Amino acid sequence: MNRPDGPSREACDVVIVGGGASGLSLAHSLTATGSRAVTVVEAPGGPRRAPERTWCYWDEGTGDFDEAVCATWSRLRVHDAEGDAVTVNPSPLHYRMIRSSVFERLVHARLARSPGGRLLRATADTVRGTPDGAEVRCTTADGRTLTLRARHVFDSRPPCTLPPARTQLMQHFRGWFVRTDTARFDTRVADLMDFRVRQPCHGLAFGYVLPLTPDRALVEYTEFSRTPLTTTAYEAALTRYCGDTLRLGSYRVETAEQGVIPMTDGRFPRQVGPAVFRIGMAGGATRPATGYTFAAVQRQSRAVAAALQGGHAHVPPPHGRRALAMDAVLLRALDTGRINGPDFFTALFRRVPPHRLLRFLDGATSLREECGIGLRTPVGAMLRTAVELPFLPRRHHPAPEPKGAPDDRAARP
């Protein structure tokens, strides 16, 4: 292979590192305003490129990415450990699913039509600040070294280490896209949490079923605990869940996805240099107590675009202080075993109006509403946890690392 004698350099306005949900969402928001030229550095095909993922969120009405939505549910269901089901209608909210490949094609096409949009297939090796901005050193697919000098850089790559935290759990899961021989699924209802699975000694576990057609669904086994499982252990749990609990009969697994999402009360830095910012999970967009990220990424992207259009760079906190404080209490209460996870989440769906509960999980409720929801939880255990939290040290915990094959890694929310 013939290579140039030395690295080449290019000047850019805004560089976004990473072509996942957060990077492409920000690129879309910036190019939609027409006020910024944007270069998205996205890994070429190969081991560095993430496998296809599933992202879910709830919203009402129409949105920027409706063309990428592959399924929508108007009702949600939770099964308690004894098998009793709680089915709710959170109207006007709907639960939606997006597959990453469809989302990428949609945003790539919009970038191609935008005069200021550019997609660069390259691996970002280093990101650093400079006296007049920042630069990203890349290696292109053909092995060339390219340095992008930019006024602003937004880095969406997952952090190598997580910030020190008082509590850190993992939401880890493996999902199968299954096809059954007969109609087995109700396409109107999404099962968010099915606690009719074996519970681990520490943490909680649940099934998660998103029907796509009467004979096809995404079926997942999920745990909230300190350590991920092996792929073999996930497969065994899924086999039991599909056979003993869902009683699917004969089925085949079309594809699988697996991932680990940190659930931590650590404080993610959103700015790591005068012109270098972190977005997405790296910027704290993942909701600590649920793992949901996609909706927060959209809010963060719109806010960053508005700030840049106003002449200044700023990445706002994706979640409010009250929401993060409540999540910290819940994580600690789960980790210590002071509350029973299946009972806690089932009770919330039984006792709180569904539209209000989803707004609460999205951080959009008022203080009065949050107090009302708090009174429907184990008050004594939650108060005891809240009192002790300020005295707990923040410690470094291991970063999430799945024990399955590297090409199985994915992120759901």
Buried (B, 14 or more C-beta within 10 A) or exposed (E): EEEEEEEEEBEBBBBBBBBBBBBBBBBBBBBBEEBBBBBBBBBBEEEEEBBEBBBBBBBEEEBBBEEBBEBBBBBBBBBBBEEEBBBBEBEEBBBBBBBBEBBBEBBBEBBEEBEBBBBBBBBBEEBEBBEEBBBBBBBBEEEBBBBBBBBBBBBBBBBEEBBBBBBBBBBBBBBBBBBBEEEBBBBEBBBBBBBBBEBBEBBBBBBBBBBBEEBBBBBBBBBBBBBBBEBEBBBEBBEBBBEEBBEBEEBEBEEBBBBBBBBBBBEBEBEBBBBBBBBBBBBBBBBBBBBBBBBBBBBBBBBBBEBBBEEEBEBBBBBEEEBBEBBBBBBBBBBBEBBBBBBBBBBBBEBBBBBBBBBBBBBBBEEEBBEBBBEEBBEEBBEBBBEEBEEBEBEEBEBBEBBBEEEBBBBBB
